[in-house]
Amino acid sequence: MPNQLSKYQLLKSLEQDANLTQRQLSKELGISLGKVNYCLQSLIQIGLVKVNNFKNSKNKIQYSYLLTPKGIEEKTKLTIKFLKTKTEEYEMLKKEVEKLNEAREAGK
């Protein structure tokens, strides 16, 4: 099972462009091709992503990865969790900067 960040990144990328290849996803997300394949297979198995195949102009089969309604719902939940985490990190850093500024002012 992919971790939440990998799942979020894949769902987000596929929502933006369902025709990305696994190689393109690997490059875009900075993860190995094997991990992309593993994560996609997991997302397909749990029903978050549906795969369609079609022939492209070079007579090769190409895949399209579509988010299912369940996948869209999961992406929304992960987005909310991701934003909550980033907000908490921001608040923590903001407090740290305030403490550093107070210490600097006290040292003058």
URURPE-V15357 format. One record per run of one state. SS is the DSSP state (a for helix, b for strand, c for the rest). FROM is the first residue (numbers start at 1). LEN is the number of residues. If there is no record, write none. Layout:
SS,FROM,LEN
SS,FROM,LEN
This chain:
c,1,3
a,4,13
c,17,5
a,22,8
c,30,3
a,33,13
c,46,3
b,49,7
c,56,5
b,61,7
c,68,1
a,69,38
c,107,2
